[in-house]
């Protein structure tokens, strides 16, 4: 537990960092709180970047998570464009890259994650772009405008959520799009084979060229710009630019250098605690140690928000473990996918609704007879009910789940 008037420094001014600061204030903490962000922007929402913001459907005002004046009213100091060089745990100080040293009573690491790049010839061309930050999204928006203006196709490398959302947005703008996915199916780590095939059909129906089991040899360039992606079999996909959606790596370098346990993320318990009682972590930079000793990495708004509340409580000497069912969402074209639970390891499935037609439906995932996850497409009611079922540990039979006339809510009574 930190001193009630001690200073709290928060490294990272994204969702997790901002929510931690606000949770400390709402819990009655009266000491100084400083948010340190390495971007030039204040806190903003990341999920719209690949969808509504990139499509031009929302502006900067709607993207803003918290206005600086709102933070100021809560006496939360925001410093942007600040980079941290090291954590001095013994002195309880942060050292910034410009040499400034900041003392802390409590430290929050909400450092997020960095998009992976591909170690390919031509992969460093200026029109080969990842998507993580607002500046990334601005660069991709300019790339899409250039491709549209010159009638050039776009290549997306990676058939995960980011890649497919960008592909859908680009198609809505009229661009020719090719998605290259190294795995044998889209979203293979998170969706059932049936739902994966359904998404492949959805994108193909909108004119996206999908290449699965893709083996990329190199990127050809001209005048410093990628002009084609060349496959191992010699196939060339001409392009005006490339968007990378090949995953992220947790930003755990600061923590590791300070001697904190890291394993594909900063290792924390269910309350966001590290091994140092004055240091907590939250959001995409973390790997949570579960009761069975395994580690769980979640990249979602819910995880960032709930871990932030847990981390704030931990600094105040309180236990608030984050154990709720994880949930996620993705918007592609006019379809909203909402996922509750983690479907990895499922050995049986049941479909509720009209998967073959154009209606709404949900896929219920089972492992050893127990419901472990539900994926819903344009079925918000199913999604909300699924979260309640999973939180309560209630398992409908596959027959009940598939029967739209059966009231699954009755099982919660």
ZIFEN-V205566 format. One line per field, one symbol per residue. ss: DSSP state (2 for helix, 1 for strand, 0 for the rest). A space follows every 50 residues. Layout:
ss->???
This chain:
ss->00000001111000222222222222000000111100000001002222 00000000022221000222222001111000011111000011110000 11100111100011100000000000011100022222222222222222 00011110002222222222220000111100000000000022222222 22222000111000011111110011111110000111001111000111 00222220000100011100001000001110000111100000110000 22222222222222200000000000111111001111111000000111 11100000001111111001111111100222222222222200000222 2200000222220
